[in-house]
């Protein structure tokens, strides 16, 4: 498996919505969190497109994701939320330029289909919390995501308990 380059202060993180629609209010906390961690969140008005429950029609969502997959200035892509819709665009994506400069893909739920496609070409990705959830996550859980993106070694110690023996 190819590991994308780890992030450092100033790294650019693209925010995309390959499935359900999102509003700026939904992710303002996350945008500020990303900035406060020393990274640059990258997005434009296309992030807030709406077509029924989707963040734009299939072609629009695929085009946005494709543009960030291809952009060599982007260091990671965070899917802002899950829901249904990523599977509708997965076959529209071309990973030829992405493989030349692999970047971290982050998300869960509906984003799992994107993880599967990325991993089928031998690139690691992160099945992890998304910006829509940052305001509900503990700071420790979000920090562990960013620690992973930065290549810090993580270690967990869990005390033995009669329920986990």
C-alpha positions in Angstrom: 0.0 0.0 0.0 1.2 3.5 -0.8 1.0 5.9 2.1 0.1 9.5 1.1 2.5 12.2 2.3 1.8 13.2 5.9 0.4 16.7 6.5 2.3 19.6 8.1 1.3 23.1 9.1 0.0 25.0 6.1 -1.1 21.8 4.3 -4.3 22.2 2.2 -7.3 20.1 3.0 -10.1 20.1 0.4 -13.7 19.8 1.7 -16.0 17.9 -0.6 -19.6 16.6 -0.4 -19.8 13.6 -2.7 -23.2 12.6 -1.3 -25.7 14.6 0.8 -25.9 18.4 0.7 -24.4 20.6 3.4 -24.6 24.2 4.5 -21.9 26.5 5.7 -23.6 26.5 9.2 -23.2 22.7 9.3 -19.4 22.9 9.0 -18.4 26.3 10.3 -17.1 24.6 13.5 -15.0 22.2 11.5 -13.6 24.9 9.2 -12.4 26.9 12.2 -11.0 23.7 13.9 -9.0 22.9 10.7 -7.7 26.4 10.6 -6.8 26.4 14.3 -4.8 23.1 13.8 -2.7 25.1 11.3 -4.1 23.8 8.1 -5.8 25.5 5.2 -9.4 24.4 4.4 -10.1 24.6 0.7 -13.6 24.8 -0.8 -15.7 27.0 -3.0 -19.4 27.7 -3.5 -19.8 24.3 -5.2 -19.6 22.6 -1.8 -23.0 24.1 -1.0 -24.9 23.0 -4.2 -28.2 21.3 -3.7 -30.2 18.9 -5.8 -32.9 17.3 -3.7 -31.0 15.6 -0.9 -27.7 15.7 -2.8 -24.9 18.3 -2.8 -25.5 19.0 -6.5 -26.4 16.6 -9.3 -24.2 13.6 -10.0 -22.1 15.4 -12.6 -21.5 18.4 -10.3 -20.4 16.2 -7.3 -18.1 14.1 -9.5 -16.6 17.2 -11.1 -15.8 18.8 -7.7 -14.3 15.6 -6.3 -12.3 15.0 -9.5 -10.9 18.6 -9.4 -9.5 18.0 -5.9 -8.3 14.5 -6.7 -6.3 16.0 -9.6 -5.0 19.1 -7.8 -1.4 18.6 -6.8 -1.6 21.5 -4.4 -4.2 19.6 -2.3 -2.7 17.4 0.5 -5.9 15.8 1.8 -9.6 15.5 1.0 -12.1 15.4 3.7 -15.6 14.4 2.8 -17.8 16.6 4.9 -20.7 14.2 5.3 -22.0 10.8 4.3 -25.5 9.8 3.3 -26.3 8.3 -0.1 -24.8 9.4 -3.3 -21.1 8.6 -3.6 -21.8 5.3 -5.3 -23.7 7.2 -8.0 -20.5 9.1 -9.0 -17.7 6.5 -8.2 -17.5 5.3 -11.8 -17.2 8.9 -13.1 -13.9 9.4 -11.3 -10.5 8.9 -12.9 -7.6 8.2 -10.6 -4.7 8.6 -13.1 -3.5 12.0 -11.8 -4.4 11.1 -8.2 -2.0 8.1 -8.2 0.8 10.4 -9.2 0.4 12.5 -6.1 -1.8 10.4 -3.7 -3.4 12.3 -0.9 -5.4 11.3 2.2 -9.1 10.7 1.7 -11.0 11.0 4.9 -14.6 10.0 5.7 -17.0 7.1 6.5 -20.5 6.0 5.8 -21.2 6.4 2.1 -17.6 7.4 1.6 -16.6 3.8 2.1 -17.1 3.1 -1.6 -14.5 5.8 -2.3 -12.1 4.1 0.2 -12.6 0.8 -1.7 -11.8 2.4 -5.0 -8.7 4.2 -3.7 -7.5 1.0 -1.9 -8.0 -1.0 -5.1 -5.2 1.0 -6.7 -3.0 0.5 -3.6 -3.4 3.8 -1.7 -4.2 4.1 2.0 -7.1 6.2 3.1 -8.8 7.0 6.5 -12.2 5.7 7.5 -12.7 8.4 10.1 -14.9 11.1 11.4 -16.1 13.9 9.1 -16.4 17.7 9.5 -20.2 17.4 9.9 -19.5 15.6 13.2 -16.6 17.6 14.5 -18.8 19.7 16.8 -20.2 16.5 18.4 -16.8 14.7 18.6 -14.5 15.0 21.6 -11.3 17.1 21.0 -9.3 13.9 21.7 -11.0 12.0 18.8 -10.5 14.9 16.3 -6.9 15.4 17.5 -6.2 11.7 16.9 -7.5 12.1 13.3 -5.1 15.0 12.7 -2.3 13.2 14.5 -2.7 10.3 12.1 -2.8 12.7 9.1 0.5 14.2 10.4 2.2 10.8 10.8 2.3 10.8 14.6 2.5 7.4 16.1 -0.6 6.5 18.1 -0.8 4.2 21.1 -3.8 3.3 23.2 -3.8 1.7 26.6 -7.1 0.2 27.8 -7.3 -1.1 31.3 -8.5 -4.7 31.6 -12.0 -5.1 32.7 -14.2 -8.1 33.4 -16.3 -7.2 30.4 -13.4 -7.2 27.9 -11.4 -10.3 29.0 
